Amino acid sequence: MDSMRDDPTFWGDVMTLREPAYREPADDELHRLEDAVAHAAHALASAISTRESAYRAEGRQVPDAVALAPDRTLAYLYALHEIDGMVGRLADRAARAAGAIGATYPHLGAAWGITKQAARLRWPGAVRKPTDLANVGEPLDLRLAGGAAEIVQLPNEGGFVWSATGADGTHGQAEEPYGSRTEAAAHAGAFLAQHAEPDEAHDHDAAHAECIEPHLTADGYADCDGKPL
């Protein structure tokens, strides 16, 4: 495991908003993304197409020309509709995750190509200020290296605390409140990295290092992959 991921200072940097947050993608990058989405949609269309299912049920190979059939194209359209809905749900989770730990409505709007006012209407309550003591925010759920942590804002200017269970079964919690959600999440992330199972300590962690999202979603409590708890 990269020893840097055990250091709260590293996590503090990871969870601090960097500006600019991203660059404009190149045309070839967008083309590869479109191809990947089309490939995923065709894979689902192939699985749900009644025409293709009939070929498979008879033990026959599906001819390539079947992709031109109107019913198969409708299956592809249906698959794209499902992807469109999934994109919306993923965007909602990403916006609330970003807003919970530092992004503003202008940031969210710019990323989604809308105004900050439109972003506020689309994701009400997504942006929370640690100093907003009149309305304590929902707990945040952080999942990393096979473990899980919850970051909670205390009432009455009490700051933020965390409790966690590492993949190796070790339990831990904040010894004292922290001044910000980011600082508490940094220490919780360091704890989870320190208590990962050996087979969890690989590059997969880096891909999910920013997997922090509101504990409570529109559909109820969910884990980092959006699965109901």
N, C-alpha and C positions, 0 to 999 in steps of 0.2 A: 504494500500500500504506500502511496505517496505520503511521506511524513507531513507535508504541508497541510493535508486535509485533516490532520489531528489538531491543528493550531487554530484557536478562535480568531486570531488576527487574520489568518487566511480567509476564514468564513466571513468575517466582518467586511473584508474587501469584496468577496464574491457577492454579498448581498447588499452592496452599496451601488446605487444606480450610476452607471457610467454613461456619459454623454459625449458624442452621439451614441445611442444604444445599438445602432445597426447602420449599415450602408445600403444603398440601393442595389438590388441584385442585378447582375449582368443578364443580358438576353439569353445566353446559353444556360444559365442557372434556372431561369424561369421556364425555359423549354424542357429541361430535364425534370423539373417539378411537375409540369403539365403531363409529360409522358408517364411519370410515376403514378399520378392520379388516374390517368386513363387506364393504365395497366391494372390498377387495383379495382377500378369499376368494371373492367372487362372480366376480371377473375370472378367477381361476385355475380355478374350477369351470366357467365358460363355455368356457375353453380345453381342458379335459380331458374334458368331458361327451361321451360317445359319441353321444347324441341330437343335441346341437347340432352336433357334427362332421359328422354325416350330412347335416343341412340345408346346412351350408356346402359340403360336397363336391358337393352337387347344385346349388350356385349359388343356393340359396334363402335368403331372410331368415329368421332364427330368430324365431318368434312369441314375444311376451312371455309367453304362457301356459305355455311350455315350462318356465319357472322353477318351476312347480307340480308338475312330474312327479316321482315318487318317485326315479327314477334320477338326475335332476338335483339333487335335494336331497341324495342320497348323495354326489354329486360335491362339493357345497358342504361337507358334513360332512368329507369327506376333506381338502379345502382347509384347513378350520379345524384339523384334526389336524396338518397340516404347519406351520401358523402356530404352533400350540402348541409344537411341537418347536423351531422357530426362536426363539421367545421364550426358552425354556430355555437355548439355546446363547448367545444374546445376553446374557442375564442372567449366565451364567457368565463371559463375557469382561468384562462391565462390573464385576462384583464383584472379579475379579482385578486389573483395571486400577485400581479405586479403592483396593483394599487394598495395592497395590504402592506407592502414593504418598501414604499418610497415613490412609486410612479404617481403622477398627477393626471387629472383629466385631460390637459393639453397633450401629455405624453400618450395616453390611451387613444385619444382622438387621432393624433398624427399617425400612430401605428395602424389604425383601422381605416384611415382615409376619410375621417369625418371631423366635424368641429368638436371643440371641447364641450359645448352645450349638448350636442347630440350624444357624445360619449357619456355624459352625466345621465341623460335620459335612458340610454341603453343599459348602463351598469350602475344603477343608483346604489349608493353606499359602498361602492368598490374601493374608493380612496378614503382611507382613514388616517387621521392625524393622531399620533401618540398623545398629544396634549388635549385631545377632545375627551375630557373626563365626564362630560354630561351623557355620553353614549358609549359605553365600553364596547369595544369591537368583539366580534365572534372569535373564538380560539382559532389559531392557525395550526394546521397539521403538517409536519415535516417528515418525510420518509426518505431514508437513505441507508444504503449498505445492509438492507434486510431488517432494519429497525425502524422505530417510529417515535416521534416526539410531538408534544403539544405545547404551544406557546400561548400563554394566557395573560391578558391584561388585568391587573388588579384594580379594584375600585378605589376611590378616594386618594388619587395620586400615588397609588402604591407601586407603580412601575409594572414590569413584565417578568414573569417567571416561566420556567419550563419543567416538564417532567418527561422522561424518556425510558424506553426499553430497547436495548441494543439487540442485534441479531443473536448474540451469544447468551441472551437471557438476563443480562445485567441491567438492573434498574438504577436510575439516577434522577436527580432533580436539582434545580437551582438552589444554592445555599442562601442567596439573598436576591431581592428584586434588581432588575437592570433598568436603566433609564430609557431604553428604547426596545421596540420589538426586534429590530435588526440585531442588536447586541445579544439579546436573549437567544434568538435563532442561531447566531454564530456559535455560541457556547453549546447549544443543543446539537448542532451539526458536528462539532468537534467530538462530542461524547459518542454519537452514533458511529462516527468513523473509527474511533478507538475501540469500539466493542462490536466490530463486524466479524462475522464468521470468516474463516480463511477463504472459502470459495466465493465470498461476496466482495472481497477486496480486489477488484479488477477494474478495467476501464469502464464497465457498465455504470459504476458509481459516477464517473465524470459526466456521463450522458444525462444523469438524473440529478446532478448537483443542485439544480435550481428548482427541484420539484417541491415547491412550497405553495400551498394553496389554502383558501379558507376551509376550515374544518367542516363547516356547514354549507352545502351547495343548495341550489334551487330544488334539487330532487331529494334532499336529505343528506345524511352523513355519507361521505364517499372517500375512498382512498386516493392515492396519487394518480392512479390510472382511471379514476372516475367510476370504479366499481362500488356499489353500495356496501356499507359496513353493517 
